[in-house]
Amino acid sequence: MHTTPDQLGIVIVDHGSRRAASNKMLEDFVAGFEYEAEFSIVEPAHMELAEPSISTAFDRCVERGATRVLICPYFLLPGKHWDQDIPQLATEAAKRHPDVPFVVTAPIGLHPMMKQVIHSRIDHCLSHIDGHADECESCAGTGRCQYQKPAPATSSAD
């Protein structure tokens, strides 16, 4: 059975944070992804520390008509969260929906396009530092997109 994009639920999961602003960044990203992508069922989730959880996002996908779910870790590299935590949380969530299979995809940092993303970020930052571009949307107003000088070393008397 081939599932159409409308029947496929996508859960994009990050670590989660105590900082509401950080959690909102994922929600904004997911809303933009859902708008631009061919998938009509996309939900954000935080692995821990914040809602919506993987369980809540999985439930929402099914409520919206998903007949299978892809859980996409918004992580750079594989580790314990990808290898153990997210699959365990997804398995728990799926118990309420025994007819809905799921898969946990690889972290995004393993994708070959990440090299292009990093190169683009470096180019933009250097263009800003050289006065040829505005700050990127992430750095705007933070003062981060400029060279920093280390604090002078202090000597300690013995």
C-alpha positions in Angstrom: 0.0 0.0 0.0 1.4 3.4 -1.0 0.5 6.2 1.3 -0.1 9.6 -0.4 1.6 12.7 1.1 -1.8 13.6 2.6 -1.9 10.4 4.6 1.7 10.6 5.8 2.3 12.3 9.1 5.7 14.0 9.7 6.9 14.8 13.2 9.9 17.0 13.4 11.5 16.6 16.8 14.2 18.7 18.5 15.7 18.3 22.0 13.4 20.8 23.7 14.4 23.6 25.9 13.3 25.4 29.1 13.5 28.6 26.9 10.1 29.2 25.3 11.8 31.3 22.5 13.9 28.3 21.5 10.9 26.0 21.4 9.0 28.5 19.3 11.8 28.5 16.7 11.0 24.8 16.0 7.3 25.6 15.8 7.9 28.4 13.3 10.3 26.2 11.3 7.7 23.4 11.1 4.9 25.8 10.1 7.1 27.1 7.3 8.1 23.5 6.3 4.4 22.4 6.2 3.5 25.4 4.1 6.3 24.8 1.5 6.4 21.0 1.5 4.1 18.6 -0.2 3.0 17.1 3.1 -0.2 18.3 4.7 0.3 16.6 8.1 3.4 18.0 9.9 3.7 18.4 13.6 6.5 19.8 15.9 7.7 17.9 18.9 10.2 18.3 21.7 12.0 15.2 23.0 11.9 16.6 26.5 11.5 19.7 28.6 8.6 21.1 26.6 5.3 20.4 24.9 4.3 19.2 22.4 5.9 15.9 23.1 6.6 13.1 20.6 3.5 11.4 22.0 1.3 14.5 21.5 2.6 15.1 18.0 2.1 11.4 17.0 -1.5 11.7 18.3 -2.1 14.9 16.3 -0.8 13.3 13.1 -3.2 10.4 13.5 -6.1 12.8 14.4 -5.3 14.6 11.2 -5.6 11.4 9.1 -2.1 10.0 9.0 -1.9 6.3 8.3 1.9 6.2 8.9 4.3 8.5 10.6 7.9 9.6 9.9 9.7 11.0 12.9 12.5 13.3 11.8 15.1 14.3 14.4 16.1 17.9 14.1 19.5 17.0 15.4 22.9 17.3 13.7 24.5 13.9 14.6 23.4 10.5 15.8 23.8 9.8 19.4 21.9 8.4 22.4 18.8 10.5 21.6 18.6 9.2 18.1 19.7 5.7 18.9 17.6 5.1 22.0 15.5 7.9 23.4 13.5 9.0 20.3 12.7 5.4 19.2 11.6 4.5 22.7 9.4 7.6 22.9 8.0 6.9 19.5 7.3 3.3 20.4 5.4 4.4 23.5 3.3 6.9 21.4 2.6 4.3 18.7 1.0 1.9 21.3 -2.2 3.9 21.2 -2.2 3.6 17.4 -1.3 -0.1 16.6 -2.3 0.2 13.0 -0.1 3.2 12.3 3.5 2.2 11.5 6.4 4.7 12.1 10.0 5.1 11.3 12.7 7.4 12.8 14.8 9.0 10.1 18.5 9.8 10.3 19.5 13.2 11.9 19.8 16.0 9.4 23.5 16.6 10.0 24.3 13.5 8.0 22.7 14.8 4.9 25.2 15.9 2.2 23.5 19.2 1.7 24.6 20.3 5.2 28.0 21.2 3.7 26.2 23.7 1.4 24.2 25.0 4.4 27.3 25.6 6.4 29.1 27.2 3.4 26.1 29.5 2.9 26.1 30.5 6.6 29.8 31.3 6.5 29.5 33.3 3.2 26.7 35.4 4.6 28.4 36.0 8.0 31.6 37.1 6.2 29.6 39.4 3.9 28.0 41.0 6.9 31.3 41.5 8.7 32.7 43.1 5.5 29.7 45.4 5.3 28.1 43.9 2.2 25.1 42.2 3.8 22.6 42.7 6.7 22.7 40.3 9.7 21.0 37.0 9.1 17.6 36.4 10.6 19.1 34.4 13.5 21.7 37.0 14.4 19.7 40.2 13.8 20.0 42.5 16.7 22.1 40.1 18.8 25.5 41.5 18.1 26.8 38.0 17.5 27.7 38.4 13.9 30.9 40.3 14.5 34.4 39.3 15.5 34.9 39.0 19.2 38.0 39.8 21.1 39.1 37.7 24.0 39.2 39.3 27.4 42.7 40.3 28.4 44.4 37.6 30.4 44.8 38.4 34.1 47.9 37.4 35.9 47.6 35.8 39.3 50.1 36.6 42.0 51.6 33.5 43.6 
